Amino acid sequence: MLFSISPSLALLSLAVFPPVFLFASWRGRRMRKAQKKVQESLASANGARARAGNLRTLRALGCEDSMEARYRGAVGAARREAISVGDESAVFGAVVHFAANASLLAVPPSAARAGRAAR
């Protein structure tokens, strides 16, 4: 129906969707991989915690500090990964919303030009 009213506006509005869709699918795959990496980092931190479970034994063997350092390192790595994924997700959402709003804002000026040209 939009093509029958104004083919140029229809093409303008449709021109925005394929690049946004391609970008979204590409970023979605990349974000899933990053989120999987975060889950693996968290699993690694839980593994370090399980190994440090028997505190009495660790104290008796004198390796409490090294196990604490391992656990802190694993938790820190998982935190950095999670922050990175959160940042990527925020940028992704902002770009998609900006593209959608830009396409909506581009239609009225184009419609006005098309209306003036038709007169």
Biopython code that builds the backbone (N, CA, C, O; Angstrom):
import numpy as np
from Bio.PDB.StructureBuilder import StructureBuilder

atoms = [
    (1, "MET", "N", (0.811, -1.180, 0.000)),
    (1, "MET", "CA", (0.000, 0.000, 0.000)),
    (1, "MET", "C", (0.861, 1.252, 0.000)),
    (1, "MET", "O", (0.525, 2.242, -0.650)),
    (2, "LEU", "N", (1.980, 1.211, 0.734)),
    (2, "LEU", "CA", (2.856, 2.377, 0.775)),
    (2, "LEU", "C", (3.450, 2.661, -0.597)),
    (2, "LEU", "O", (3.687, 3.818, -0.944)),
    (3, "PHE", "N", (3.693, 1.616, -1.376)),
    (3, "PHE", "CA", (4.235, 1.829, -2.725)),
    (3, "PHE", "C", (3.231, 2.558, -3.621)),
    (3, "PHE", "O", (3.625, 3.331, -4.495)),
    (4, "SER", "N", (1.957, 2.317, -3.410)),
    (4, "SER", "CA", (0.957, 3.001, -4.237)),
    (4, "SER", "C", (0.829, 4.471, -3.844)),
    (4, "SER", "O", (0.493, 5.302, -4.688)),
    (5, "ILE", "N", (1.090, 4.808, -2.582)),
    (5, "ILE", "CA", (1.005, 6.198, -2.133)),
    (5, "ILE", "C", (2.255, 6.972, -2.524)),
    (5, "ILE", "O", (2.166, 8.041, -3.128)),
    (6, "SER", "N", (3.416, 6.434, -2.181)),
    (6, "SER", "CA", (4.674, 7.113, -2.486)),
    (6, "SER", "C", (5.792, 6.080, -2.602)),
    (6, "SER", "O", (6.310, 5.616, -1.586)),
    (7, "PRO", "N", (6.164, 5.719, -3.810)),
    (7, "PRO", "CA", (7.229, 4.728, -3.975)),
    (7, "PRO", "C", (8.571, 5.171, -3.377)),
    (7, "PRO", "O", (9.313, 4.344, -2.847)),
    (8, "SER", "N", (8.883, 6.464, -3.458)),
    (8, "SER", "CA", (10.171, 6.926, -2.915)),
    (8, "SER", "C", (10.207, 6.787, -1.397)),
    (8, "SER", "O", (11.237, 6.409, -0.839)),
    (9, "LEU", "N", (9.104, 7.084, -0.723)),
    (9, "LEU", "CA", (9.063, 6.911, 0.732)),
    (9, "LEU", "C", (9.125, 5.443, 1.119)),
    (9, "LEU", "O", (9.763, 5.078, 2.106)),
    (10, "ALA", "N", (8.465, 4.614, 0.343)),
    (10, "ALA", "CA", (8.506, 3.179, 0.619)),
    (10, "ALA", "C", (9.931, 2.653, 0.496)),
    (10, "ALA", "O", (10.378, 1.869, 1.333)),
    (11, "LEU", "N", (10.641, 3.076, -0.534)),
    (11, "LEU", "CA", (12.027, 2.634, -0.708)),
    (11, "LEU", "C", (12.926, 3.186, 0.392)),
    (11, "LEU", "O", (13.829, 2.497, 0.867)),
    (12, "LEU", "N", (12.676, 4.428, 0.794)),
    (12, "LEU", "CA", (13.466, 5.010, 1.881)),
    (12, "LEU", "C", (13.270, 4.231, 3.174)),
    (12, "LEU", "O", (14.238, 3.913, 3.865)),
    (13, "SER", "N", (12.025, 3.927, 3.497)),
    (13, "SER", "CA", (11.785, 3.197, 4.743)),
    (13, "SER", "C", (12.294, 1.758, 4.673)),
    (13, "SER", "O", (12.738, 1.206, 5.679)),
    (14, "LEU", "N", (12.231, 1.158, 3.505)),
    (14, "LEU", "CA", (12.728, -0.218, 3.361)),
    (14, "LEU", "C", (14.250, -0.285, 3.264)),
    (14, "LEU", "O", (14.840, -1.328, 3.542)),
    (15, "ALA", "N", (14.886, 0.807, 2.874)),
    (15, "ALA", "CA", (16.348, 0.809, 2.743)),
    (15, "ALA", "C", (17.043, 0.674, 4.092)),
    (15, "ALA", "O", (18.177, 0.201, 4.158)),
    (16, "VAL", "N", (16.383, 1.079, 5.156)),
    (16, "VAL", "CA", (17.012, 1.040, 6.474)),
    (16, "VAL", "C", (17.016, -0.374, 7.046)),
    (16, "VAL", "O", (17.956, -0.744, 7.748)),
    (17, "PHE", "N", (16.007, -1.158, 6.768)),
    (17, "PHE", "CA", (15.856, -2.440, 7.445)),
    (17, "PHE", "C", (16.894, -3.499, 7.082)),
    (17, "PHE", "O", (17.383, -4.164, 7.995)),
    (18, "PRO", "N", (17.269, -3.704, 5.818)),
    (18, "PRO", "CA", (18.273, -4.749, 5.552)),
    (18, "PRO", "C", (19.618, -4.523, 6.236)),
    (18, "PRO", "O", (20.159, -5.468, 6.810)),
    (19, "PRO", "N", (20.193, -3.295, 6.201)),
    (19, "PRO", "CA", (21.465, -3.135, 6.920)),
    (19, "PRO", "C", (21.327, -3.346, 8.422)),
    (19, "PRO", "O", (22.207, -3.937, 9.048)),
    (20, "VAL", "N", (20.235, -2.870, 9.001)),
    (20, "VAL", "CA", (20.033, -3.053, 10.440)),
    (20, "VAL", "C", (19.861, -4.533, 10.756)),
    (20, "VAL", "O", (20.396, -5.019, 11.753)),
    (21, "PHE", "N", (19.122, -5.252, 9.920)),
    (21, "PHE", "CA", (18.926, -6.685, 10.131)),
    (21, "PHE", "C", (20.253, -7.437, 10.029)),
    (21, "PHE", "O", (20.546, -8.293, 10.863)),
    (22, "LEU", "N", (21.051, -7.122, 9.014)),
    (22, "LEU", "CA", (22.350, -7.793, 8.862)),
    (22, "LEU", "C", (23.263, -7.484, 10.043)),
    (22, "LEU", "O", (23.933, -8.374, 10.568)),
    (23, "PHE", "N", (23.286, -6.225, 10.456)),
    (23, "PHE", "CA", (24.104, -5.843, 11.605)),
    (23, "PHE", "C", (23.626, -6.579, 12.861)),
    (23, "PHE", "O", (24.436, -7.083, 13.639)),
    (24, "ALA", "N", (22.310, -6.635, 13.048)),
    (24, "ALA", "CA", (21.756, -7.287, 14.237)),
    (24, "ALA", "C", (22.076, -8.778, 14.259)),
    (24, "ALA", "O", (22.412, -9.323, 15.310)),
    (25, "SER", "N", (21.976, -9.435, 13.121)),
    (25, "SER", "CA", (22.271, -10.872, 13.111)),
    (25, "SER", "C", (23.756, -11.132, 13.339)),
    (25, "SER", "O", (24.121, -12.082, 14.031)),
    (26, "TRP", "N", (24.613, -10.294, 12.760)),
    (26, "TRP", "CA", (26.056, -10.447, 12.963)),
    (26, "TRP", "C", (26.420, -10.221, 14.426)),
    (26, "TRP", "O", (27.147, -11.018, 15.019)),
    (27, "ARG", "N", (25.910, -9.125, 15.011)),
    (27, "ARG", "CA", (26.211, -8.820, 16.404)),
    (27, "ARG", "C", (25.585, -9.852, 17.349)),
    (27, "ARG", "O", (26.160, -10.181, 18.387)),
    (28, "GLY", "N", (24.412, -10.352, 16.985)),
    (28, "GLY", "CA", (23.769, -11.358, 17.820)),
    (28, "GLY", "C", (24.612, -12.616, 17.946)),
    (28, "GLY", "O", (24.749, -13.177, 19.033)),
    (29, "ARG", "N", (25.175, -13.054, 16.826)),
    (29, "ARG", "CA", (26.049, -14.241, 16.875)),
    (29, "ARG", "C", (27.283, -13.957, 17.727)),
    (29, "ARG", "O", (27.701, -14.794, 18.527)),
    (30, "ARG", "N", (27.857, -12.775, 17.550)),
    (30, "ARG", "CA", (29.054, -12.421, 18.304)),
    (30, "ARG", "C", (28.748, -12.305, 19.803)),
    (30, "ARG", "O", (29.543, -12.724, 20.643)),
    (31, "MET", "N", (27.590, -11.733, 20.121)),
    (31, "MET", "CA", (27.227, -11.583, 21.534)),
    (31, "MET", "C", (26.937, -12.931, 22.178)),
    (31, "MET", "O", (27.258, -13.135, 23.349)),
    (32, "ARG", "N", (26.336, -13.854, 21.435)),
    (32, "ARG", "CA", (26.096, -15.201, 22.003)),
    (32, "ARG", "C", (27.417, -15.882, 22.338)),
    (32, "ARG", "O", (27.542, -16.530, 23.377)),
    (33, "LYS", "N", (28.409, -15.733, 21.448)),
    (33, "LYS", "CA", (29.719, -16.328, 21.736)),
    (33, "LYS", "C", (30.341, -15.697, 22.975)),
    (33, "LYS", "O", (30.921, -16.393, 23.808)),
    (34, "ALA", "N", (30.219, -14.375, 23.093)),
    (34, "ALA", "CA", (30.784, -13.681, 24.253)),
    (34, "ALA", "C", (30.064, -14.087, 25.533)),
    (34, "ALA", "O", (30.704, -14.259, 26.570)),
    (35, "GLN", "N", (28.755, -14.242, 25.476)),
    (35, "GLN", "CA", (28.005, -14.660, 26.658)),
    (35, "GLN", "C", (28.357, -16.085, 27.063)),
    (35, "GLN", "O", (28.394, -16.412, 28.249)),
    (36, "LYS", "N", (28.613, -16.921, 26.076)),
    (36, "LYS", "CA", (29.036, -18.289, 26.379)),
    (36, "LYS", "C", (30.399, -18.272, 27.075)),
    (36, "LYS", "O", (30.651, -19.060, 27.987)),
    (37, "LYS", "N", (31.266, -17.373, 26.635)),
    (37, "LYS", "CA", (32.587, -17.245, 27.257)),
    (37, "LYS", "C", (32.455, -16.784, 28.714)),
    (37, "LYS", "O", (33.201, -17.238, 29.582)),
    (38, "VAL", "N", (31.507, -15.887, 28.975)),
    (38, "VAL", "CA", (31.256, -15.436, 30.350)),
    (38, "VAL", "C", (30.802, -16.614, 31.206)),
    (38, "VAL", "O", (31.268, -16.783, 32.332)),
    (39, "GLN", "N", (29.895, -17.427, 30.671)),
    (39, "GLN", "CA", (29.414, -18.586, 31.421)),
    (39, "GLN", "C", (30.556, -19.554, 31.723)),
    (39, "GLN", "O", (30.618, -20.128, 32.810)),
    (40, "GLU", "N", (31.459, -19.734, 30.758)),
    (40, "GLU", "CA", (32.605, -20.611, 30.986)),
    (40, "GLU", "C", (33.533, -20.033, 32.052)),
    (40, "GLU", "O", (34.093, -20.777, 32.857)),
    (41, "SER", "N", (33.698, -18.710, 32.062)),
    (41, "SER", "CA", (34.524, -18.069, 33.091)),
    (41, "SER", "C", (33.902, -18.244, 34.470)),
    (41, "SER", "O", (34.606, -18.494, 35.448)),
    (42, "LEU", "N", (32.594, -18.112, 34.544)),
    (42, "LEU", "CA", (31.923, -18.324, 35.823)),
    (42, "LEU", "C", (32.054, -19.769, 36.282)),
    (42, "LEU", "O", (32.230, -20.036, 37.471)),
    (43, "ALA", "N", (31.968, -20.698, 35.341)),
    (43, "ALA", "CA", (32.145, -22.114, 35.695)),
    (43, "ALA", "C", (33.557, -22.355, 36.212)),
    (43, "ALA", "O", (33.757, -23.128, 37.149)),
    (44, "SER", "N", (34.525, -21.700, 35.606)),
    (44, "SER", "CA", (35.905, -21.828, 36.059)),
    (44, "SER", "C", (36.063, -21.279, 37.482)),
    (44, "SER", "O", (36.759, -21.864, 38.311)),
    (45, "ALA", "N", (35.403, -20.143, 37.748)),
    (45, "ALA", "CA", (35.461, -19.583, 39.101)),
    (45, "ALA", "C", (34.807, -20.524, 40.108)),
    (45, "ALA", "O", (35.306, -20.681, 41.222)),
    (46, "ASN", "N", (33.710, -21.143, 39.733)),
    (46, "ASN", "CA", (33.061, -22.097, 40.635)),
    (46, "ASN", "C", (33.937, -23.316, 40.859)),
    (46, "ASN", "O", (33.949, -23.882, 41.952)),
    (47, "GLY", "N", (34.674, -23.725, 39.825)),
    (47, "GLY", "CA", (35.603, -24.849, 39.979)),
    (47, "GLY", "C", (36.716, -24.510, 40.954)),
    (47, "GLY", "O", (37.118, -25.342, 41.767)),
    (48, "ALA", "N", (37.212, -23.278, 40.866)),
    (48, "ALA", "CA", (38.260, -22.857, 41.807)),
    (48, "ALA", "C", (37.714, -22.814, 43.226)),
    (48, "ALA", "O", (38.414, -23.152, 44.180)),
    (49, "ARG", "N", (36.466, -22.398, 43.360)),
    (49, "ARG", "CA", (35.841, -22.350, 44.684)),
    (49, "ARG", "C", (35.661, -23.765, 45.240)),
    (49, "ARG", "O", (35.875, -23.997, 46.430)),
    (50, "ALA", "N", (35.272, -24.699, 44.389)),
    (50, "ALA", "CA", (35.079, -26.075, 44.843)),
    (50, "ALA", "C", (36.414, -26.683, 45.298)),
    (50, "ALA", "O", (36.473, -27.425, 46.278)),
    (51, "ARG", "N", (37.476, -26.350, 44.565)),
    (51, "ARG", "CA", (38.796, -26.876, 44.960)),
    (51, "ARG", "C", (39.246, -26.291, 46.288)),
    (51, "ARG", "O", (40.004, -26.923, 47.024)),
    (52, "ALA", "N", (38.781, -25.081, 46.598)),
    (52, "ALA", "CA", (39.168, -24.438, 47.852)),
    (52, "ALA", "C", (38.163, -24.740, 48.962)),
    (52, "ALA", "O", (38.178, -24.084, 50.003)),
    (53, "GLY", "N", (37.302, -25.713, 48.752)),
    (53, "GLY", "CA", (36.200, -25.987, 49.668)),
    (53, "GLY", "C", (36.610, -26.413, 51.066)),
    (53, "GLY", "O", (35.995, -25.983, 52.042)),
    (54, "ASN", "N", (37.596, -27.217, 51.180)),
    (54, "ASN", "CA", (37.987, -27.712, 52.490)),
    (54, "ASN", "C", (39.059, -26.789, 53.066)),
    (54, "ASN", "O", (40.255, -27.002, 52.872)),
    (55, "LEU", "N", (38.611, -25.785, 53.761)),
    (55, "LEU", "CA", (39.500, -24.745, 54.271)),
    (55, "LEU", "C", (40.483, -25.288, 55.309)),
    (55, "LEU", "O", (41.633, -24.853, 55.368)),
    (56, "ARG", "N", (40.032, -26.226, 56.114)),
    (56, "ARG", "CA", (40.922, -26.784, 57.137)),
    (56, "ARG", "C", (42.136, -27.475, 56.501)),
    (56, "ARG", "O", (43.266, -27.322, 56.964)),
    (57, "THR", "N", (41.882, -28.223, 55.451)),
    (57, "THR", "CA", (42.978, -28.916, 54.757)),
    (57, "THR", "C", (43.931, -27.914, 54.119)),
    (57, "THR", "O", (45.149, -28.074, 54.185)),
    (58, "LEU", "N", (43.365, -26.877, 53.499)),
    (58, "LEU", "CA", (44.208, -25.864, 52.866)),
    (58, "LEU", "C", (45.090, -25.161, 53.887)),
    (58, "LEU", "O", (46.270, -24.915, 53.634)),
    (59, "ARG", "N", (44.518, -24.839, 55.036)),
    (59, "ARG", "CA", (45.314, -24.186, 56.080)),
    (59, "ARG", "C", (46.409, -25.114, 56.590)),
    (59, "ARG", "O", (47.529, -24.676, 56.849)),
    (60, "ALA", "N", (46.085, -26.392, 56.733)),
    (60, "ALA", "CA", (47.082, -27.354, 57.214)),
    (60, "ALA", "C", (48.223, -27.503, 56.218)),
    (60, "ALA", "O", (49.377, -27.675, 56.610)),
    (61, "LEU", "N", (47.897, -27.435, 54.918)),
    (61, "LEU", "CA", (48.936, -27.571, 53.896)),
    (61, "LEU", "C", (49.643, -26.245, 53.593)),
    (61, "LEU", "O", (50.675, -26.220, 52.922)),
    (62, "GLY", "N", (49.079, -25.159, 54.091)),
    (62, "GLY", "CA", (49.710, -23.851, 53.894)),
    (62, "GLY", "C", (49.509, -23.267, 52.504)),
    (62, "GLY", "O", (50.295, -22.426, 52.069)),
    (63, "CYS", "N", (48.483, -23.696, 51.811)),
    (63, "CYS", "CA", (48.269, -23.167, 50.451)),
    (63, "CYS", "C", (46.971, -22.362, 50.353)),
    (63, "CYS", "O", (46.389, -22.222, 49.277)),
    (64, "GLU", "N", (46.539, -21.843, 51.486)),
    (64, "GLU", "CA", (45.304, -21.056, 51.502)),
    (64, "GLU", "C", (45.451, -19.801, 50.637)),
    (64, "GLU", "O", (44.530, -19.449, 49.899)),
    (65, "ASP", "N", (46.590, -19.132, 50.721)),
    (65, "ASP", "CA", (46.788, -17.892, 49.961)),
    (65, "ASP", "C", (46.796, -18.134, 48.457)),
    (65, "ASP", "O", (46.241, -17.340, 47.697)),
    (66, "SER", "N", (47.421, -19.223, 48.024)),
    (66, "SER", "CA", (47.473, -19.486, 46.580)),
    (66, "SER", "C", (46.095, -19.836, 46.027)),
    (66, "SER", "O", (45.760, -19.449, 44.907)),
    (67, "MET", "N", (45.289, -20.570, 46.809)),
    (67, "MET", "CA", (43.933, -20.893, 46.357)),
    (67, "MET", "C", (43.058, -19.648, 46.336)),
    (67, "MET", "O", (42.209, -19.497, 45.457)),
    (68, "GLU", "N", (43.262, -18.756, 47.304)),
    (68, "GLU", "CA", (42.506, -17.506, 47.314)),
    (68, "GLU", "C", (42.868, -16.665, 46.102)),
    (68, "GLU", "O", (41.993, -16.049, 45.493)),
    (69, "ALA", "N", (44.145, -16.632, 45.744)),
    (69, "ALA", "CA", (44.575, -15.876, 44.560)),
    (69, "ALA", "C", (43.979, -16.467, 43.284)),
    (69, "ALA", "O", (43.576, -15.729, 42.385)),
    (70, "ARG", "N", (43.923, -17.791, 43.205)),
    (70, "ARG", "CA", (43.303, -18.442, 42.039)),
    (70, "ARG", "C", (41.831, -18.075, 41.916)),
    (70, "ARG", "O", (41.335, -17.758, 40.835)),
    (71, "TYR", "N", (41.146, -18.129, 43.060)),
    (71, "TYR", "CA", (39.713, -17.820, 43.053)),
    (71, "TYR", "C", (39.482, -16.352, 42.689)),
    (71, "TYR", "O", (38.609, -16.042, 41.880)),
    (72, "ARG", "N", (40.260, -15.457, 43.283)),
    (72, "ARG", "CA", (40.116, -14.036, 42.957)),
    (72, "ARG", "C", (40.398, -13.780, 41.479)),
    (72, "ARG", "O", (39.714, -12.976, 40.845)),
    (73, "GLY", "N", (41.393, -14.456, 40.935)),
    (73, "GLY", "CA", (41.708, -14.298, 39.512)),
    (73, "GLY", "C", (40.581, -14.788, 38.617)),
    (73, "GLY", "O", (40.243, -14.146, 37.622)),
    (74, "ALA", "N", (40.002, -15.930, 38.975)),
    (74, "ALA", "CA", (38.905, -16.479, 38.164)),
    (74, "ALA", "C", (37.665, -15.599, 38.240)),
    (74, "ALA", "O", (36.999, -15.371, 37.231)),
    (75, "VAL", "N", (37.355, -15.105, 39.433)),
    (75, "VAL", "CA", (36.198, -14.224, 39.588)),
    (75, "VAL", "C", (36.442, -12.899, 38.864)),
    (75, "VAL", "O", (35.529, -12.361, 38.238)),
    (76, "GLY", "N", (37.652, -12.374, 38.943)),
    (76, "GLY", "CA", (37.983, -11.130, 38.247)),
    (76, "GLY", "C", (37.867, -11.274, 36.733)),
    (76, "GLY", "O", (37.378, -10.372, 36.053)),
    (77, "ALA", "N", (38.316, -12.407, 36.212)),
    (77, "ALA", "CA", (38.205, -12.647, 34.768)),
    (77, "ALA", "C", (36.741, -12.739, 34.341)),
    (77, "ALA", "O", (36.357, -12.193, 33.307)),
    (78, "ALA", "N", (35.933, -13.426, 35.132)),
    (78, "ALA", "CA", (34.511, -13.542, 34.816)),
    (78, "ALA", "C", (33.837, -12.175, 34.874)),
    (78, "ALA", "O", (32.968, -11.877, 34.055)),
    (79, "ARG", "N", (34.226, -11.357, 35.823)),
    (79, "ARG", "CA", (33.653, -10.014, 35.944)),
    (79, "ARG", "C", (34.023, -9.157, 34.742)),
    (79, "ARG", "O", (33.172, -8.458, 34.191)),
    (80, "ARG", "N", (35.274, -9.205, 34.336)),
    (80, "ARG", "CA", (35.706, -8.423, 33.165)),
    (80, "ARG", "C", (34.961, -8.853, 31.912)),
    (80, "ARG", "O", (34.547, -8.018, 31.108)),
    (81, "GLU", "N", (34.793, -10.155, 31.751)),
    (81, "GLU", "CA", (34.042, -10.671, 30.594)),
    (81, "GLU", "C", (32.598, -10.182, 30.624)),
    (81, "GLU", "O", (32.056, -9.759, 29.603)),
    (82, "ALA", "N", (31.979, -10.244, 31.802)),
    (82, "ALA", "CA", (30.579, -9.821, 31.922)),
    (82, "ALA", "C", (30.429, -8.328, 31.637)),
    (82, "ALA", "O", (29.461, -7.926, 30.992)),
    (83, "ILE", "N", (31.345, -7.517, 32.093)),
    (83, "ILE", "CA", (31.297, -6.076, 31.817)),
    (83, "ILE", "C", (31.460, -5.829, 30.329)),
    (83, "ILE", "O", (30.771, -4.984, 29.758)),
    (84, "SER", "N", (32.358, -6.553, 29.705)),
    (84, "SER", "CA", (32.568, -6.402, 28.266)),
    (84, "SER", "C", (31.307, -6.751, 27.477)),
    (84, "SER", "O", (30.935, -6.036, 26.547)),
    (85, "VAL", "N", (30.660, -7.839, 27.846)),
    (85, "VAL", "CA", (29.424, -8.240, 27.167)),
    (85, "VAL", "C", (28.324, -7.207, 27.414)),
    (85, "VAL", "O", (27.551, -6.899, 26.506)),
    (86, "GLY", "N", (28.248, -6.679, 28.613)),
    (86, "GLY", "CA", (27.265, -5.641, 28.916)),
    (86, "GLY", "C", (27.493, -4.383, 28.087)),
    (86, "GLY", "O", (26.541, -3.778, 27.594)),
    (87, "ASP", "N", (28.755, -3.991, 27.935)),
    (87, "ASP", "CA", (29.075, -2.824, 27.109)),
    (87, "ASP", "C", (28.678, -3.059, 25.655)),
    (87, "ASP", "O", (28.089, -2.186, 25.017)),
    (88, "GLU", "N", (29.003, -4.241, 25.139)),
    (88, "GLU", "CA", (28.640, -4.556, 23.754)),
    (88, "GLU", "C", (27.136, -4.561, 23.568)),
    (88, "GLU", "O", (26.631, -4.088, 22.550)),
    (89, "SER", "N", (26.425, -5.088, 24.537)),
    (89, "SER", "CA", (24.965, -5.126, 24.458)),
    (89, "SER", "C", (24.385, -3.714, 24.463)),
    (89, "SER", "O", (23.437, -3.433, 23.729)),
    (90, "ALA", "N", (24.939, -2.834, 25.273)),
    (90, "ALA", "CA", (24.457, -1.454, 25.327)),
    (90, "ALA", "C", (24.695, -0.736, 24.003)),
    (90, "ALA", "O", (23.819, -0.020, 23.519)),
    (91, "VAL", "N", (25.861, -0.924, 23.424)),
    (91, "VAL", "CA", (26.161, -0.288, 22.133)),
    (91, "VAL", "C", (25.238, -0.836, 21.048)),
    (91, "VAL", "O", (24.731, -0.085, 20.215)),
    (92, "PHE", "N", (25.028, -2.134, 21.068)),
    (92, "PHE", "CA", (24.143, -2.755, 20.087)),
    (92, "PHE", "C", (22.735, -2.182, 20.174)),
    (92, "PHE", "O", (22.147, -1.816, 19.155)),
    (93, "GLY", "N", (22.197, -2.103, 21.372)),
    (93, "GLY", "CA", (20.859, -1.546, 21.552)),
    (93, "GLY", "C", (20.781, -0.095, 21.111)),
    (93, "GLY", "O", (19.797, 0.319, 20.499)),
    (94, "ALA", "N", (21.805, 0.671, 21.417)),
    (94, "ALA", "CA", (21.812, 2.082, 21.027)),
    (94, "ALA", "C", (21.841, 2.241, 19.510)),
    (94, "ALA", "O", (21.135, 3.087, 18.961)),
    (95, "VAL", "N", (22.645, 1.441, 18.837)),
    (95, "VAL", "CA", (22.740, 1.545, 17.372)),
    (95, "VAL", "C", (21.416, 1.154, 16.720)),
    (95, "VAL", "O", (20.964, 1.825, 15.791)),
    (96, "VAL", "N", (20.799, 0.093, 17.187)),
    (96, "VAL", "CA", (19.525, -0.336, 16.603)),
    (96, "VAL", "C", (18.446, 0.721, 16.830)),
    (96, "VAL", "O", (17.686, 1.037, 15.915)),
    (97, "HIS", "N", (18.376, 1.264, 18.039)),
    (97, "HIS", "CA", (17.379, 2.299, 18.310)),
    (97, "HIS", "C", (17.660, 3.562, 17.505)),
    (97, "HIS", "O", (16.730, 4.196, 17.006)),
    (98, "PHE", "N", (18.917, 3.930, 17.374)),
    (98, "PHE", "CA", (19.257, 5.109, 16.583)),
    (98, "PHE", "C", (18.842, 4.919, 15.126)),
    (98, "PHE", "O", (18.282, 5.831, 14.518)),
    (99, "ALA", "N", (19.110, 3.751, 14.566)),
    (99, "ALA", "CA", (18.739, 3.494, 13.171)),
    (99, "ALA", "C", (17.225, 3.538, 12.986)),
    (99, "ALA", "O", (16.731, 4.082, 11.999)),
    (100, "ALA", "N", (16.499, 2.971, 13.927)),
    (100, "ALA", "CA", (15.039, 2.992, 13.829)),
    (100, "ALA", "C", (14.510, 4.419, 13.931)),
    (100, "ALA", "O", (13.631, 4.807, 13.161)),
    (101, "ASN", "N", (15.026, 5.193, 14.858)),
    (101, "ASN", "CA", (14.582, 6.576, 15.006)),
    (101, "ASN", "C", (15.003, 7.433, 13.816)),
    (101, "ASN", "O", (14.252, 8.308, 13.386)),
    (102, "ALA", "N", (16.190, 7.188, 13.285)),
    (102, "ALA", "CA", (16.634, 7.943, 12.113)),
    (102, "ALA", "C", (15.740, 7.659, 10.917)),
    (102, "ALA", "O", (15.438, 8.565, 10.140)),
    (103, "SER", "N", (15.316, 6.416, 10.761)),
    (103, "SER", "CA", (14.425, 6.102, 9.637)),
    (103, "SER", "C", (13.074, 6.779, 9.812)),
    (103, "SER", "O", (12.471, 7.220, 8.834)),
    (104, "LEU", "N", (12.592, 6.867, 11.056)),
    (104, "LEU", "CA", (11.320, 7.543, 11.301)),
    (104, "LEU", "C", (11.443, 9.054, 11.083)),
    (104, "LEU", "O", (10.516, 9.694, 10.585)),
    (105, "LEU", "N", (12.576, 9.605, 11.455)),
    (105, "LEU", "CA", (12.770, 11.047, 11.284)),
    (105, "LEU", "C", (13.048, 11.428, 9.835)),
    (105, "LEU", "O", (12.830, 12.576, 9.447)),
    (106, "ALA", "N", (13.522, 10.490, 9.038)),
    (106, "ALA", "CA", (13.821, 10.790, 7.640)),
    (106, "ALA", "C", (12.565, 10.816, 6.778)),
    (106, "ALA", "O", (12.566, 11.433, 5.713)),
    (107, "VAL", "N", (11.504, 10.162, 7.214)),
    (107, "VAL", "CA", (10.301, 10.075, 6.387)),
    (107, "VAL", "C", (9.566, 11.415, 6.256)),
    (107, "VAL", "O", (9.231, 11.779, 5.129)),
    (108, "PRO", "N", (9.287, 12.183, 7.337)),
    (108, "PRO", "CA", (8.534, 13.430, 7.167)),
    (108, "PRO", "C", (9.183, 14.447, 6.218)),
    (108, "PRO", "O", (8.476, 15.007, 5.379)),
    (109, "PRO", "N", (10.504, 14.715, 6.310)),
    (109, "PRO", "CA", (11.080, 15.656, 5.340)),
    (109, "PRO", "C", (10.979, 15.140, 3.899)),
    (109, "PRO", "O", (10.751, 15.912, 2.968)),
    (110, "SER", "N", (11.150, 13.841, 3.732)),
    (110, "SER", "CA", (11.026, 13.275, 2.388)),
    (110, "SER", "C", (9.595, 13.371, 1.900)),
    (110, "SER", "O", (9.354, 13.614, 0.718)),
    (111, "ALA", "N", (8.638, 13.181, 2.805)),
    (111, "ALA", "CA", (7.232, 13.295, 2.426)),
    (111, "ALA", "C", (6.900, 14.732, 2.050)),
    (111, "ALA", "O", (6.139, 14.971, 1.112)),
    (112, "ALA", "N", (7.466, 15.685, 2.774)),
    (112, "ALA", "CA", (7.213, 17.089, 2.455)),
    (112, "ALA", "C", (7.790, 17.443, 1.089)),
    (112, "ALA", "O", (7.153, 18.150, 0.308)),
    (113, "ARG", "N", (8.990, 16.955, 0.800)),
    (113, "ARG", "CA", (9.600, 17.219, -0.514)),
    (113, "ARG", "C", (8.781, 16.571, -1.613)),
    (113, "ARG", "O", (8.578, 17.161, -2.674)),
    (114, "ALA", "N", (8.305, 15.342, -1.357)),
    (114, "ALA", "CA", (7.500, 14.645, -2.359)),
    (114, "ALA", "C", (6.166, 15.367, -2.583)),
    (114, "ALA", "O", (5.665, 15.425, -3.706)),
    (115, "GLY", "N", (5.598, 15.915, -1.507)),
    (115, "GLY", "CA", (4.341, 16.641, -1.629)),
    (115, "GLY", "C", (4.523, 17.937, -2.408)),
    (115, "GLY", "O", (3.673, 18.299, -3.221)),
    (116, "ARG", "N", (5.641, 18.645, -2.158)),
    (116, "ARG", "CA", (5.914, 19.880, -2.893)),
    (116, "ARG", "C", (6.172, 19.595, -4.365)),
    (116, "ARG", "O", (5.765, 20.359, -5.240)),
    (117, "ALA", "N", (6.855, 18.486, -4.623)),
    (117, "ALA", "CA", (7.164, 18.141, -6.025)),
    (117, "ALA", "C", (5.901, 17.730, -6.778)),
    (117, "ALA", "O", (5.808, 17.930, -7.989)),
    (118, "ALA", "N", (4.934, 17.160, -6.071)),
    (118, "ALA", "CA", (3.706, 16.708, -6.724)),
    (118, "ALA", "C", (2.794, 17.888, -7.068)),
    (118, "ALA", "O", (1.961, 17.779, -7.968)),
    (119, "ARG", "N", (2.939, 18.991, -6.377)),
    (119, "ARG", "CA", (2.079, 20.154, -6.642)),
    (119, "ARG", "C", (2.513, 20.820, -7.867)),
    (119, "ARG", "O", (1.920, 21.822, -8.268)),
]
sb = StructureBuilder()
sb.init_structure("model")
sb.init_model(0)
sb.init_chain("A")
sb.init_seg("    ")
for serial, (resi, resn, name, xyz) in enumerate(atoms, 1):
    if name == "N":
        sb.init_residue(resn, " ", resi, " ")
    sb.init_atom(name, np.array(xyz, "f"), 0.0, 1.0, " ", f" {name:<3s}", serial, name[0])
structure = sb.get_structure()
